[in-house]
Amino acid sequence: MNGPKEAYMAKEKWVGTQSSMNRVILFATVASGLIAAYLMYRRGESLGSIAKQTIANPVGSLISEVKTRSNG
């Protein structure tokens, strides 16, 4: 039977896993925003437009840029 110590340790393990997952998601979001901004800069967009799009939706901006690059 699980005692309070085992329950606490299980909760701590879950919280640690959740924290690691949040860090991975944050890193991936920041990385996708940076990559999208770089691709937009190479394409010649203004810095204001780049900032507006990548801050509002970094992952969507990356997807849009990859589609644009693959189409021509």
NORSUL-V272932 format. One record per residue. N is the residue number from 1. PHI is phi as a letter, one per 20 degrees, with the letter a starting at -180 (999 if undefined). OMEGA is omega in whole degrees, -180 to 180 (* if undefined). NEAR is the number of other C-alpha atoms within 10 Angstrom. Layout:
n	phi	omega	near
N	PHI	OMEGA	NEAR
N	PHI	OMEGA	NEAR
//
This chain:
n	phi	omega	near
1	999	-179	4
2	f	176	7
3	e	-179	7
4	f	-180	9
5	f	179	9
6	f	179	11
7	f	178	11
8	f	-179	12
9	f	178	11
10	f	179	12
11	f	178	12
12	f	179	12
13	f	180	12
14	f	-180	12
15	f	178	12
16	f	178	12
17	f	179	12
18	f	180	12
19	f	178	12
20	f	180	12
21	f	177	12
22	f	178	12
23	f	179	12
24	f	180	12
25	f	178	12
26	f	179	12
27	f	-180	12
28	f	179	14
29	f	179	16
30	f	180	16
31	f	-179	15
32	f	177	20
33	f	179	24
34	f	179	18
35	f	179	18
36	f	180	24
37	f	179	24
38	f	179	15
39	f	178	19
40	f	178	24
41	f	179	14
42	f	180	9
43	f	175	12
44	o	178	10
45	f	180	12
46	f	-179	10
47	f	177	12
48	f	179	8
49	f	179	12
50	f	-179	20
51	f	-178	14
52	f	-176	11
53	f	-175	19
54	f	177	22
55	f	-178	14
56	f	-176	12
57	b	-175	13
58	f	-178	23
59	f	178	21
60	f	177	15
61	f	179	23
62	f	179	24
63	f	179	13
64	f	180	14
65	f	178	19
66	f	177	14
67	f	179	11
68	f	-180	13
69	f	-178	12
70	f	-180	8
71	e	179	7
72	q	*	5
//
